[in-house]
Amino acid sequence: MSIFDYKALTIKGEEKLLKDFEGKVLLVVNTASNCGFTPQLKELQELYESYKDQGFIILGFPSNQFMNQEPGSNQDIQEFCQLNYGVTFPMFGKIHVNGLNAHPLFTYLTEQEKGFLGLKAIKWNFTKFLINQQGEVIKRYSPSTSPLAIQKDIEELLQA
């Protein structure tokens, strides 16, 4: 199994096969519009702009599971991200990242790369997963990790 065995609905409601991203380095992030980490969208967009032509893509997955910090509709989320942070990387429809209703992609990600103290559950918005060109989870980053701090790891995968 790899990340390419999954699919998800885009923020516009269209089914997207993650297999379409095969051969790319991916950063999968659970996002929220009303979180203290929301300004990371600016850095995520900077990373995307810097490396998208080299085969790097960010996939944003909004979630309202943490203190209702993503209460809006998919359209509200898309407008917020574009207007406030100029987000052009792919955004997906709002999902659950934990629990019985967790999206299968996030169940897979958290099984592949555990978090702090070996826990699988995602603890907060802006948890990040770095995926190589073969769809394997390489590393998990905490919400407090600045996207720009991941730059070196992205470059290493792009050069691999």
C-alpha angles and dihedrals in degrees: 000000000000138000086271090072091071137077134197140184116259119232086264091056099255120136112246124192110218086213084078087073095054112137093028131105107240136198111198114198133179106220140192132189098216102045131113086241094052092104085069085081087077092055092043089054090048090053091048092050092047097051109020092099089054094056104275124135133178118212114201120203114186116213132184095197097106114072092316092286093151104047099146132096122263088261091052090050093049093049092046093050094047098043098043103032106015091239112187100159116104115284123194134206120280112280144170114256097187138038135024093322095047114137108258090239092061092044087056094045094051092047091052098047120025123209134226113338090006094291118151100204119097107243101198148348119298098036104157132209121196113211127192128224091271093056096255121142106243103175144354121218128200122243090254093058108107112235089230089059087064093057095098092052090049092050092050092053093046090053094045 
